[in-house]
């Protein structure tokens, strides 16, 4: 089992194809939530929301998900201070996923950091190269 550091900073591709099975097993009715920066439309995070998370997000105007692993409300920024202020919430045609359009209040949305210690703007900071390895995009 790879460590968090190996998963978050390594170059070995280790995609978790069991994630949706874990989500289904979390005991909550949830749907996918894509979080995008409202200005650039860059995808920052993908998570899951239940009714409680959506209600909280709409009332408090801050991106909020349901942590399927911790089984609790996940208010983005509550521990890091890197809040994502909710500007708009969109729903897809089948009403089975949402998009949060947000303004990043601090420096970034990801819980991982750039080399200088600042939060990464997006959780999508690596790409798969032609050799099937991960490359970190510029910090």
C-alpha positions in Angstrom: 0.0 0.0 0.0 1.6 3.3 -1.1 2.0 6.1 1.5 0.2 9.4 1.1 3.5 11.0 0.1 4.0 8.4 -2.6 0.5 8.9 -3.9 0.5 12.7 -3.8 4.1 13.4 -4.9 5.3 10.3 -6.6 5.6 9.6 -10.3 4.2 6.1 -10.3 0.7 5.9 -11.6 -1.6 4.2 -9.0 -5.1 5.1 -9.9 -7.8 4.0 -7.4 -10.3 2.1 -9.5 -12.1 1.0 -6.3 -13.1 4.6 -5.3 -16.7 4.3 -6.6 -17.2 1.1 -4.7 -15.9 2.8 -1.5 -18.3 5.7 -2.2 -21.2 3.3 -2.7 -20.3 1.7 0.6 -20.1 5.0 2.6 -23.7 4.7 3.8 -24.9 8.0 2.4 -26.8 8.9 -0.7 -24.3 11.1 -2.6 -23.7 12.5 -6.0 -20.5 13.8 -7.7 -19.6 17.5 -7.3 -17.1 19.1 -9.6 -15.5 22.2 -8.1 -14.3 24.8 -10.7 -12.7 28.2 -10.4 -15.3 30.6 -11.7 -12.8 32.8 -13.6 -10.6 30.2 -15.3 -13.0 27.2 -15.2 -10.1 25.1 -14.1 -11.2 22.0 -12.2 -9.9 22.2 -8.6 -11.5 19.2 -6.9 -14.0 16.5 -7.5 -15.9 15.3 -4.5 -19.3 14.1 -3.4 -22.3 15.8 -1.8 -25.2 14.6 0.2 -28.3 16.7 1.0 -26.7 18.0 4.2 -23.5 19.1 2.4 -25.5 20.8 -0.4 -27.8 22.6 2.1 -24.8 23.8 4.1 -23.0 25.0 0.9 -26.0 26.9 -0.3 -26.7 28.5 3.1 -23.1 29.4 3.9 -21.8 30.1 0.4 -18.8 27.9 0.8 -17.9 24.7 -1.1 -18.9 21.8 1.0 -18.8 18.1 0.3 -19.5 14.9 2.2 -16.3 13.0 3.1 -17.0 9.4 2.0 -14.0 8.2 3.9 -14.5 10.1 7.2 -18.3 10.0 6.9 -18.6 13.6 7.9 -19.3 17.1 6.4 -16.2 18.4 4.6 -16.2 22.1 4.5 -13.3 22.9 2.2 -11.0 25.2 4.0 -12.2 24.6 7.6 -8.8 23.1 8.6 -6.5 24.7 6.0 -8.0 28.2 5.8 -8.1 27.8 2.0 -11.9 28.3 1.7 -13.7 28.1 -1.7 -16.4 30.8 -1.7 -19.4 29.5 -3.6 -20.6 31.8 -6.4 -22.9 29.5 -8.3 -24.1 25.9 -8.2 -25.1 24.2 -11.4 -27.0 20.9 -11.9 -26.7 18.6 -14.9 -29.6 17.6 -17.1 -30.3 14.3 -15.3 -29.9 15.9 -11.8 -27.3 13.4 -10.8 -24.2 15.7 -10.5 -23.4 19.3 -9.6 -20.8 21.8 -10.4 -19.7 24.4 -7.8 -18.3 27.5 -9.4 -16.1 29.1 -6.7 -13.6 31.9 -6.0 -10.5 30.7 -4.2 -10.3 32.8 -1.0 -6.7 31.9 -0.2 -3.9 30.6 -2.4 -5.2 27.2 -3.6 -7.7 24.4 -3.3 -5.5 21.4 -2.8 -4.3 20.0 0.5 -0.9 19.4 -1.0 1.7 22.1 -1.4 4.0 23.5 -4.1 7.8 23.3 -3.5 7.6 26.7 -1.8 5.1 25.4 0.7 2.1 27.3 -0.7 -1.1 25.3 -1.4 -1.5 24.1 -4.9 -4.3 25.9 -6.8 -5.9 22.7 -8.1 -5.7 19.0 -7.1 -5.0 18.3 -10.7 -1.3 19.2 -10.7 0.1 16.1 -12.5 -0.4 14.6 -16.0 0.2 11.1 -17.4 3.2 11.2 -19.8 3.7 9.0 -22.9 5.6 6.4 -20.7 2.5 6.1 -18.4 4.3 7.9 -15.5 3.1 11.0 -13.7 4.7 14.4 -14.3 4.2 17.3 -12.0 3.1 20.4 -13.8 5.0 23.6 -12.9 4.6 24.6 -9.3 
